[in-house]
Amino acid sequence: MPSAPRTGTLFLALLGSLSCGRAPRADLLLTNASVYTLAWSEPATDGTPATDAPHDASGWHPDATTIAIRDGAILFVGNASDGARFQGSTTRVIDLAGAVVLPGFVDAHTHTAELGQSLERLELTGIATPEAAIEQVAERAARTPKGEWIIGFGWDEGAWADRYPDKRALSARVPDHPVFLRGLHGFAGWANALALEKAGITRATVAPTGGEIRRDARGEPTGLVLNRGIELLDRAVPAPTAAQRDSQVVRALRVMAASGFTGVHEAGTAADVVASLERLADADRLPVRVYAMLDGRNAALLGEWRARGPFTHANGSLVIRAVKAYYDGALGSRGAQLLADYADRPGHRGVSGANYGFDRASVAQTMAAGFQVGIHAIGDAGNRASLDFIDSVVAAAPPASPPRHRIEHAQVISPADMPRFARSGIIASMQPPHAVEDKGWVEARLGPARTEGAYAWRTLRRGGAHLAFSSDLPGSSWELFYGLHSAITRQDTTGAPADGFTPTQRMTAEEAVRGYTVWNAFAGFDEARGGTIAVGKRADLTVIDVDPFRMGRPQELLSGHVLLTVSNGRITHERER
């Protein structure tokens, strides 16, 4: 078994030192700060601050100015005069000049391995047309040896759903490189003729369950695959070496540290990425803490981890105690499974099926072995089926303690199913950016009535459900200011719509911050050591130059900067001043 995290032992030692009259010396002392510890009680489900919150008729107030850190733990939180006694000759003192210090932000649903790959790939996010994307591919091809794959990422499969591109223009412009362009949310792939050939996709190829190979009138593949059909192209791309994978993971996690994050929940972690994370943890090279959710489609991987059991690395940088499964596809590409037809495609209700997403017996066995499950469910039918599955597994093998199972996205929920999240203790793991990014077409897919039950954060909170917030990167921006702004306003970065998309579902500033801190600590079984700023807890801190509690208007968030990120007491990012 791994050794216990060091902060608990350290805390006892610190108490001993203080009882003897000696103030232990800090490694790092943060002063002149506006600290919000979030160590007060939860707000009411309508967002009203708790009575013990640092909030009065004039608004919010920081509840500390100084933090002392030693050996990865928080040694002191309070005022400057009391904190000065922890300063020694080797203490690094940082005057934050009034900057805001929050508990370390955690992104509760990421694909950082894909982010690491995408940082090496052709970036197509924000590209407006297929023609513009093809020009970007041609520019990359001009400086890439013939025969090498060109991999792109980021064209919007939701926005382009009614005018999906095909292989013809792409193949004509770039004939000598296999080209595979993955959609923004990972549920569509666009390929040229050479990539289809490399992948063995022909008119005779049968799409996997829950996948689609688009075909022309003659039955030939058009170059567009949807939902699980994308796996056919994924398998054809040469796999990275172990060293390349390690480099990709570290690079992505450094990006997250620079963006103010001290932890991520890595969703659907493939076997080679699990191996990479273990190597990096052993070498103490993980820049932020990783809570890994195993790939629920890999029965062999789940079998291996059932035998090993839930795992926390001795240095605390890696936790493996969850499994990620898929129930349906994405709403934009009409893969989300709905209870009634798509409003813009009569007769179609999305994708699923007996072999779609995960082996239910294997996942159920893994849950019974003490692992949390997070099930990707977008549509109201997908969410209902996922709730049914989790309830059935828990009923068959009641856990010794609440398992905190999760539904990832929980995007469109039938009103009848809203109360089930609280009743079953299931966490709704949701992405504030998705609401503002999807608002342009979501009503076309669902119609107005179902849209009222989409991205329903406030309704779920009022019902007593636990929420967790995240980005689903790299499909959406992982910038913490963007996530907070989306949660508070339900507006895009231009301020549209004026009142916000279904504005009754907005979060308060406190709830938005908790969504990336306290609530995510709970979702990752980490509330004893993370989520709030308190003596003895792990020193995970995010320092920013805009105050989400006291800003004049939420738009100010979008011009904010991350000044300092502290993970487990180590500075992992420091902005030049």
VOGU-3710 file (C-alpha; in Angstrom, 3 decimals, decimal comma):
1> mpsaprtgtl> 0,000/0,000/0,000  1,263/3,530/-0,688  2,379/5,577/2,267  0,063/8,192/3,745  0,305/11,704/2,322  2,947/13,669/4,128  0,789/16,648/5,066  -0,963/14,778/7,884  2,329/13,872/9,560  3,628/17,369/8,971
11> flallgslsc> 0,586/18,923/10,617  1,192/16,917/13,808  4,830/18,002/13,812  3,805/21,624/13,405  1,411/21,389/16,318  4,229/19,982/18,405  6,537/22,846/17,464  3,924/25,449/18,280  3,136/23,830/21,636  6,828/24,180/22,542
21> grapradlll> 6,707/27,888/21,758  8,709/27,643/18,540  7,176/28,955/15,355  8,289/26,699/12,493  9,835/28,538/9,576  7,926/28,651/6,338  9,359/27,746/2,963  7,023/30,242/1,289  5,166/33,214/2,750  2,477/34,989/0,721
31> tnasvytlaw> 1,681/38,439/2,097  -0,469/41,480/1,325  -3,030/39,259/-0,375  -6,808/39,148/-0,670  -7,424/35,582/0,453  -10,762/33,817/0,146  -10,341/30,528/2,000  -13,806/29,112/1,152  -13,561/27,429/4,549  -16,993/28,749/5,506
41> sepatdgtpa> -20,273/26,882/5,028  -21,898/26,126/1,690  -24,302/28,670/0,213  -27,994/27,880/0,087  -29,211/26,106/-3,015  -30,474/29,418/-4,396  -26,952/30,859/-4,011  -27,513/32,897/-0,851  -24,230/33,031/1,126  -24,060/31,164/4,439
51> tdaphdasgw> -24,307/33,142/7,671  -20,644/32,456/8,492  -19,411/33,617/5,071  -17,284/36,805/4,888  -20,213/38,623/3,364  -22,380/41,453/4,661  -24,647/44,193/3,359  -21,713/45,822/1,567  -20,715/42,591/-0,200  -17,846/40,120/0,047
61> hpdattiair> -14,599/40,612/1,969  -11,393/38,528/1,930  -11,032/36,503/5,131  -7,207/36,485/5,318  -4,165/38,382/4,027  -1,258/36,011/4,685  -0,482/32,347/4,032  2,576/30,442/5,236  3,585/27,166/3,572  6,033/24,488/4,673
71> dgailfvgna> 6,824/21,073/3,173  3,815/21,185/0,880  1,263/22,009/3,580  -0,437/25,166/4,738  1,215/26,226/7,972  -0,725/29,401/8,690  -3,654/31,418/7,325  -4,487/34,781/8,835  -3,273/38,347/9,125  0,167/39,766/8,395
81> sdgarfqgst> 1,250/40,459/11,964  0,514/36,919/13,133  2,028/35,417/9,976  5,328/37,278/10,339  6,535/34,886/13,033  6,782/32,097/10,457  9,364/33,978/8,381  12,922/32,683/8,591  16,201/33,372/6,846  15,436/30,908/4,062
91> trvidlagav> 11,754/31,767/3,652  10,782/33,125/0,262  8,416/36,037/0,786  6,130/37,155/-2,048  4,249/40,430/-1,678  1,100/39,896/-3,752  0,122/43,577/-3,710  -3,524/42,810/-3,072  -3,890/39,980/-5,588  -6,619/37,419/-4,968
101> vlpgfvdaht> -5,698/34,011/-3,558  -8,185/31,166/-3,989  -7,976/27,442/-3,264  -6,210/25,660/-6,113  -8,498/25,288/-9,108  -9,217/21,761/-10,342  -10,637/20,889/-13,763  -12,934/17,915/-13,127  -13,109/16,586/-16,698  -10,075/16,780/-18,951
111> htaelgqsle> -8,330/14,960/-21,748  -4,824/16,270/-21,143  -3,215/13,495/-23,162  -5,228/14,739/-26,139  -4,292/18,305/-25,230  -0,626/17,305/-25,302  -1,113/15,787/-28,727  -3,136/18,756/-29,957  -0,331/21,133/-28,981  1,731/19,314/-31,623
121> rleltgiatp> -1,114/19,219/-34,130  -2,782/21,599/-36,527  -5,018/23,951/-34,570  -8,387/24,487/-36,251  -10,393/25,943/-33,366  -12,378/28,923/-34,569  -11,945/28,099/-38,274  -15,169/29,230/-39,907  -15,326/27,131/-43,085  -14,030/23,855/-44,526
131> eaaieqvaer> -12,211/25,859/-47,197  -10,251/27,790/-44,577  -9,375/24,543/-42,797  -8,102/23,020/-46,049  -5,805/26,000/-46,562  -4,335/25,453/-43,098  -3,756/21,788/-43,924  -2,070/22,695/-47,214  0,291/25,079/-45,426  1,267/22,325/-42,978
141> aartpkgewi> 1,711/19,818/-45,813  4,138/22,140/-47,600  6,624/21,726/-44,732  5,873/18,094/-43,855  7,604/15,154/-45,591  5,311/13,278/-47,980  3,648/10,258/-46,467  3,632/11,611/-42,895  0,297/12,027/-41,158  -1,148/15,497/-40,714
151> igfgwdegaw> -3,404/15,550/-37,681  -5,657/18,498/-36,959  -8,078/19,323/-34,220  -10,829/21,767/-33,377  -13,310/22,287/-36,244  -16,770/22,583/-34,742  -18,847/19,496/-35,483  -21,892/21,081/-33,831  -21,830/24,314/-35,820  -21,020/22,461/-39,067
161> adrypdkral> -23,540/19,660/-38,555  -25,792/20,770/-41,399  -22,932/21,208/-43,887  -20,377/18,551/-43,021  -17,339/18,534/-45,346  -16,177/15,537/-47,363  -12,889/14,202/-48,680  -12,993/15,591/-52,225  -11,551/19,074/-51,830  -9,237/17,974/-49,029
171> sarvpdhpvf> -7,850/15,074/-51,103  -7,367/17,245/-54,176  -5,481/19,917/-52,243  -3,422/17,531/-50,076  -3,094/14,167/-51,869  0,273/12,960/-50,553  -0,258/13,045/-46,793  -2,867/11,092/-44,830  -4,976/13,809/-43,177  -7,207/13,296/-40,147
181> lrglhgfagw> -8,998/16,313/-38,669  -10,775/15,625/-35,389  -13,809/17,698/-34,424  -13,823/20,077/-31,481  -15,599/17,725/-29,081  -14,129/14,503/-30,414  -17,297/13,113/-31,974  -16,546/13,719/-35,640  -13,563/13,058/-37,888  -12,812/14,388/-41,358
191> analalekag> -10,266/12,567/-43,501  -8,815/12,675/-46,991  -8,637/9,713/-49,361  -5,152/8,626/-48,271  -6,167/8,562/-44,599  -9,213/6,437/-45,442  -6,926/4,071/-47,331  -4,502/3,854/-44,387  -7,423/3,174/-42,056  -8,888/0,518/-44,358
201> itratvaptg> -12,216/2,336/-44,608  -13,961/1,257/-47,802  -17,508/0,840/-49,039  -17,455/-2,609/-47,406  -16,448/-1,342/-43,951  -19,084/-1,787/-41,286  -19,310/1,066/-38,784  -18,860/0,109/-35,121  -21,915/0,125/-32,872  -22,862/3,724/-32,178
211> geirrdarge> -20,724/4,996/-35,042  -21,424/6,241/-38,522  -19,435/6,281/-41,755  -20,974/8,889/-44,020  -21,400/7,591/-47,579  -22,277/9,143/-50,923  -25,036/8,008/-53,277  -22,798/5,200/-54,594  -22,041/3,893/-51,099  -18,467/5,208/-51,022
221> ptglvlnrgi> -17,143/6,746/-47,762  -17,250/10,533/-47,983  -14,382/11,051/-45,527  -16,651/11,997/-42,616  -17,121/9,689/-39,613  -19,257/10,359/-36,545  -19,379/9,250/-32,906  -17,689/5,842/-32,480  -16,837/5,763/-36,163  -13,932/8,034/-35,289
231> elldravpap> -12,162/5,060/-33,694  -11,509/3,643/-37,172  -9,287/6,640/-37,928  -7,781/6,822/-34,432  -6,453/3,276/-34,774  -4,697/4,090/-38,037  -2,622/6,949/-36,612  0,812/5,761/-35,427  0,887/5,534/-31,624  3,386/7,748/-29,766
241> taaqrdsqvv> 6,372/6,120/-28,112  6,508/6,022/-24,323  8,908/8,977/-24,307  6,663/10,952/-26,673  3,608/10,220/-24,533  5,420/11,337/-21,369  6,465/14,539/-23,099  2,901/15,216/-24,287  1,419/14,659/-20,824  3,973/16,863/-19,066
251> ralrvmaasg> 3,605/19,613/-21,647  -0,173/19,620/-21,276  -0,031/19,650/-17,476  2,397/22,556/-17,562  -0,156/24,421/-19,669  -2,731/23,677/-16,981  -0,414/24,947/-14,242  0,161/28,153/-16,208  -3,625/28,474/-16,443  -3,968/28,363/-12,658
261> ftgvheagta> -4,909/24,727/-12,136  -3,441/22,558/-9,410  -5,288/19,395/-10,371  -7,191/17,647/-13,147  -9,575/14,712/-13,377  -8,386/12,887/-16,487  -11,439/11,279/-18,117  -11,239/7,975/-19,990  -7,529/7,429/-19,431  -6,136/4,945/-21,980
271> advvaslerl> -3,761/2,196/-20,905  -0,652/3,855/-22,340  -1,560/7,151/-20,656  -2,044/5,342/-17,317  1,439/3,874/-17,746  2,806/7,328/-18,552  1,182/8,859/-15,476  2,664/6,147/-13,269  6,153/6,706/-14,722  5,858/10,455/-14,274
281> adadrlpvrv> 4,549/10,122/-10,720  7,405/7,787/-9,805  9,839/10,397/-11,126  7,929/13,224/-9,370  7,454/14,946/-12,736  3,712/15,628/-12,659  3,290/19,424/-12,520  -0,263/19,139/-11,153  -2,155/16,436/-9,293  -3,934/13,927/-11,550
291> yamldgrnaa> -7,088/12,035/-10,614  -7,294/9,413/-13,362  -10,545/7,868/-14,576  -9,764/4,593/-16,356  -11,017/3,914/-19,884  -14,243/1,954/-19,358  -14,046/0,533/-22,890  -10,885/-1,405/-22,034  -11,993/-4,521/-20,142  -8,409/-5,741/-19,736
301> llgewrargp> -7,366/-2,448/-18,141  -10,303/-2,586/-15,748  -9,474/-6,174/-14,850  -5,900/-5,189/-14,037  -7,039/-2,375/-11,766  -9,713/-4,429/-10,041  -6,891/-6,718/-8,964  -4,774/-3,776/-7,815  -7,554/-1,741/-6,223  -7,875/2,052/-5,858
311> fthangslvi> -4,455/3,692/-5,710  -2,883/6,865/-4,375  0,786/7,401/-5,175  3,074/7,856/-2,173  3,805/11,459/-3,186  0,110/12,212/-3,683  0,522/13,362/-7,273  -1,543/10,557/-8,842  -4,819/8,967/-7,785  -6,497/6,118/-9,687
321> ravkayydga> -9,887/5,235/-8,217  -12,425/5,908/-10,976  -13,565/4,584/-14,342  -15,038/6,555/-17,238  -17,758/5,034/-19,433  -19,815/6,364/-22,351  -23,549/6,041/-22,794  -24,201/8,193/-25,858  -22,604/10,696/-28,235  -22,663/14,481/-28,574
331> lgsrgaqlla> -25,676/16,723/-29,057  -24,106/18,818/-31,808  -23,479/15,821/-34,065  -26,910/14,417/-33,100  -25,336/11,495/-31,268  -26,840/12,258/-27,845  -29,615/9,790/-27,101  -32,984/11,476/-26,614  -36,312/10,243/-25,276  -38,097/11,824/-28,251
341> dyadrpghrg> -36,964/12,648/-31,784  -34,522/15,408/-32,542  -36,513/18,528/-33,344  -34,458/19,020/-36,516  -34,339/15,355/-37,569  -37,648/13,514/-37,198  -37,219/9,792/-36,646  -33,729/10,141/-35,148  -32,982/9,826/-31,425  -29,194/9,569/-31,267
351> vsganygfdr> -26,820/6,639/-30,813  -26,293/3,929/-28,253  -26,726/0,186/-28,286  -25,663/-3,008/-26,552  -21,998/-2,610/-27,469  -21,813/1,156/-27,304  -19,519/2,821/-24,816  -18,701/0,210/-22,211  -18,928/-3,372/-21,077  -21,551/-3,059/-18,370
361> asvaqtmaag> -20,559/-6,213/-16,535  -16,913/-5,176/-16,407  -17,727/-1,632/-15,260  -20,176/-2,941/-12,637  -17,505/-5,290/-11,275  -15,051/-2,403/-11,109  -17,569/-0,270/-9,229  -18,132/-3,133/-6,795  -14,350/-3,247/-6,266  -14,457/0,285/-4,856
371> fqvgihaigd> -14,027/2,440/-7,933  -16,132/5,482/-8,713  -17,796/5,570/-12,138  -18,307/8,616/-14,322  -20,650/7,968/-17,254  -20,687/10,266/-20,264  -24,375/11,033/-20,836  -25,612/13,968/-22,907  -29,228/13,305/-23,919  -32,215/12,855/-21,627
381> agnrasldfi> -32,480/9,174/-22,589  -28,753/8,715/-21,998  -28,980/10,350/-18,586  -31,979/8,251/-17,576  -30,276/5,031/-18,635  -27,078/6,032/-16,807  -29,003/6,810/-13,619  -30,737/3,427/-13,931  -27,407/1,633/-14,418  -25,733/3,267/-11,422
391> dsvvaaappa> -28,736/2,654/-9,191  -28,859/-1,006/-10,219  -25,167/-1,584/-9,473  -25,349/0,125/-6,085  -28,479/-1,838/-5,171  -26,801/-5,135/-6,104  -23,618/-4,434/-4,147  -24,222/-1,691/-1,576  -20,937/0,108/-0,846  -19,556/0,592/2,656
401> spprhrieha> -19,537/4,371/2,136  -21,208/6,701/-0,381  -19,538/5,981/-3,736  -20,006/9,471/-5,238  -20,650/8,140/-8,719  -20,875/10,761/-11,434  -22,594/11,522/-14,691  -20,228/13,402/-16,954  -21,939/16,305/-18,777  -25,525/15,612/-17,582
411> qvispadmpr> -26,435/17,993/-20,359  -30,116/17,355/-21,146  -32,200/15,891/-18,334  -35,886/15,075/-18,190  -37,648/16,989/-15,387  -38,727/13,643/-13,943  -35,079/12,625/-13,546  -33,728/15,827/-11,970  -34,476/14,714/-8,356  -32,736/11,389/-8,884
421> farsgiiasm> -29,267/12,955/-8,750  -29,715/14,069/-5,150  -31,709/11,001/-4,163  -28,984/8,634/-5,415  -26,058/10,841/-4,407  -24,883/11,080/-8,023  -22,667/14,045/-8,906  -23,564/16,072/-11,987  -20,154/16,740/-13,519  -20,851/19,628/-15,902
431> qpphavedkg> -19,063/22,109/-18,167  -20,141/25,776/-17,974  -18,514/26,580/-21,360  -20,739/24,047/-23,123  -23,872/26,072/-22,391  -22,533/29,233/-24,018  -20,845/27,408/-26,889  -23,926/25,346/-27,778  -26,552/28,074/-27,393  -26,547/28,919/-31,109
441> wvearlgpar> -27,958/25,572/-32,183  -29,188/23,700/-29,105  -32,813/24,826/-29,443  -32,836/23,609/-33,043  -31,859/20,138/-31,814  -34,201/20,018/-28,823  -37,017/22,499/-29,305  -37,816/25,129/-26,648  -39,366/22,851/-24,010  -36,421/20,459/-23,715
451> tegayawrtl> -33,946/23,337/-23,888  -35,273/24,508/-20,504  -33,909/21,274/-19,007  -30,499/21,617/-20,630  -27,335/22,702/-18,774  -29,625/23,049/-15,741  -27,141/23,870/-12,991  -29,525/25,818/-10,778  -32,334/23,285/-11,077  -29,972/20,507/-10,016
461> rrggahlafs> -28,605/22,584/-7,122  -32,083/23,459/-5,898  -32,847/19,752/-5,916  -29,886/19,076/-3,640  -27,506/17,547/-6,194  -23,741/17,888/-5,979  -22,154/19,634/-8,980  -18,599/19,581/-10,317  -17,339/22,001/-12,970  -14,812/21,504/-15,743
471> sdlpgsswel> -13,848/22,328/-19,309  -13,808/18,981/-21,176  -10,583/20,231/-22,727  -9,322/20,369/-25,386  -12,846/20,587/-26,820  -13,459/23,825/-24,897  -11,101/26,449/-23,544  -9,654/25,544/-20,157  -8,942/29,156/-19,140  -10,361/29,506/-15,637
481> fyglhsaitr> -11,661/33,037/-16,280  -13,682/31,760/-19,236  -15,153/28,980/-17,116  -16,090/31,346/-14,292  -17,588/33,870/-16,709  -19,648/31,150/-18,407  -20,980/29,895/-15,079  -21,856/33,336/-13,715  -23,345/34,902/-16,865  -24,271/32,112/-19,306
491> qdttgapadg> -23,061/34,582/-21,940  -20,365/34,188/-24,559  -17,294/36,414/-24,556  -19,120/39,116/-26,539  -21,786/39,392/-23,837  -24,500/37,637/-25,814  -27,281/37,046/-25,123  -27,824/40,147/-22,997  -29,616/38,317/-20,190  -27,734/35,054/-20,609
501> ftptqrmtae> -28,807/31,752/-22,136  -31,684/30,424/-19,961  -30,529/32,909/-17,285  -32,436/31,287/-14,408  -29,727/28,601/-14,403  -26,840/31,021/-13,662  -24,472/30,511/-10,748  -23,387/33,153/-8,255  -19,693/34,092/-8,125  -19,243/32,013/-4,983
511> eavrgytvwn> -20,880/28,971/-6,548  -18,775/29,329/-9,695  -15,563/29,410/-7,661  -16,708/26,494/-5,515  -17,529/24,611/-8,705  -13,817/24,488/-9,547  -12,498/24,092/-5,992  -14,577/22,762/-3,101  -17,045/20,803/-5,204  -14,324/19,218/-7,323
521> afagfdearg> -12,427/18,204/-4,204  -15,565/16,369/-3,090  -15,973/14,756/-6,524  -12,404/13,425/-6,235  -12,642/12,305/-2,567  -10,117/15,018/-1,695  -12,021/17,333/0,630  -9,910/16,359/3,673  -6,766/17,704/1,972  -7,955/20,072/-0,743
531> gtiavgkrad> -10,699/22,415/-1,848  -10,292/25,076/0,844  -7,403/27,041/2,341  -6,872/25,809/5,897  -3,986/24,908/8,182  -2,808/21,346/7,599  -4,295/21,068/4,123  -2,218/20,614/0,996  -0,797/23,944/-0,222  -2,693/24,216/-3,510
541> ltvidvdpfr> -3,344/27,858/-4,393  -4,411/29,895/-7,405  -3,477/33,590/-7,427  -5,225/35,937/-9,878  -5,406/39,683/-10,511  -9,188/40,025/-10,646  -11,583/39,435/-7,758  -14,580/37,326/-8,853  -16,338/38,169/-5,568  -16,022/41,954/-5,836
551> mgrpqellsg> -15,865/42,748/-9,551  -17,968/45,539/-10,989  -19,280/43,357/-13,808  -18,525/39,757/-14,795  -16,983/40,820/-18,125  -13,940/41,942/-16,096  -13,073/38,287/-15,573  -12,160/37,861/-19,220  -9,226/40,265/-18,881  -7,850/38,511/-15,799
561> hvlltvsngr> -4,428/36,884/-15,460  -3,056/34,024/-13,412  -0,182/35,457/-11,371  0,918/32,415/-9,395  0,070/28,736/-9,154  1,197/26,728/-6,133  0,755/22,960/-6,242  1,599/20,917/-3,166  3,671/23,840/-1,927  5,685/24,188/-5,121
571> itherer> 5,395/27,157/-7,437  4,454/25,687/-10,796  3,739/28,985/-12,537  4,766/32,565/-11,824  3,830/35,423/-14,098  6,533/37,980/-14,740  5,791/41,277/-13,061
//
